[in-house]
Amino acid sequence: MTQLKPPTALERISGNVATESALTVVAALVGGPLAPLLPVLAKSLASERQKARLELAFMDINAALEEHGEQIRDLSDEQYKIINEAVLALLQTTQMGKLHYLRATVKNALKMDAMHPQEAIVLSRIVRDISAEEAEFVIKNFGYKYIRLPPTSDGVKAPLNVLQIAPESPETLIVAGLLSLGLLVPGASNWDGPNDLIFTRIVAKLIALLRTS
């Protein structure tokens, strides 16, 4: 008689996600008319690269979770929500940088203090949708009080606590993305002055999840 292997830590949390082909799992989640296309996509070289990336990510996450067996048993609903959403987001992520942040999210969620259920919902949504570039921008520039777009007029020096973004720079797309995620919001009105944006309160907890050190 074949002996069944005990479930891994990741399987116990994510419902056997780690043991399935990524495309098979996505097919089950999507269903409908898109499902027949997925086996065709599985033949692409991009699919093979994605499988290799996911295998490494799942192995790393599972090893980290196995080291915290007691904490897994006592996960709060909010921690479970964030970890589960991060694992599912792995299946749809091709950016290596984003994969690093998702792996960090799973590990850091184990150490998160009690949070409000709505915070867990919002953080899960942000972790799922944020790009690696947006995450890096937030972590790097959270110390600024204001993000200014467009910058101050020529000849006028901005305060040290203001990060100026040139309209033609690649960072404008990042700022737009952070606005759509609710991580940046307009600051106080400047009456025809420059547009100053500020980070929202949830950003501090997001950074605690994303830190890779």
Secondary structure as GFF3:
##gff-version 3
##sequence-region A 1 213
A	DSSP	alpha_helix	9	14	.	.	.	ID=ss1
A	DSSP	three_ten_helix	17	19	.	.	.	ID=ss2
A	DSSP	alpha_helix	22	30	.	.	.	ID=ss3
A	DSSP	three_ten_helix	32	34	.	.	.	ID=ss4
A	DSSP	alpha_helix	37	41	.	.	.	ID=ss5
A	DSSP	alpha_helix	45	66	.	.	.	ID=ss6
A	DSSP	alpha_helix	69	73	.	.	.	ID=ss7
A	DSSP	alpha_helix	77	90	.	.	.	ID=ss8
A	DSSP	alpha_helix	96	109	.	.	.	ID=ss9
A	DSSP	alpha_helix	117	129	.	.	.	ID=ss10
A	DSSP	alpha_helix	132	141	.	.	.	ID=ss11
A	DSSP	beta_strand	146	148	.	.	.	ID=ss12
A	DSSP	beta_strand	162	164	.	.	.	ID=ss13
A	DSSP	alpha_helix	171	180	.	.	.	ID=ss14
A	DSSP	beta_strand	184	186	.	.	.	ID=ss15
A	DSSP	beta_strand	196	199	.	.	.	ID=ss16
A	DSSP	alpha_helix	202	210	.	.	.	ID=ss17
###
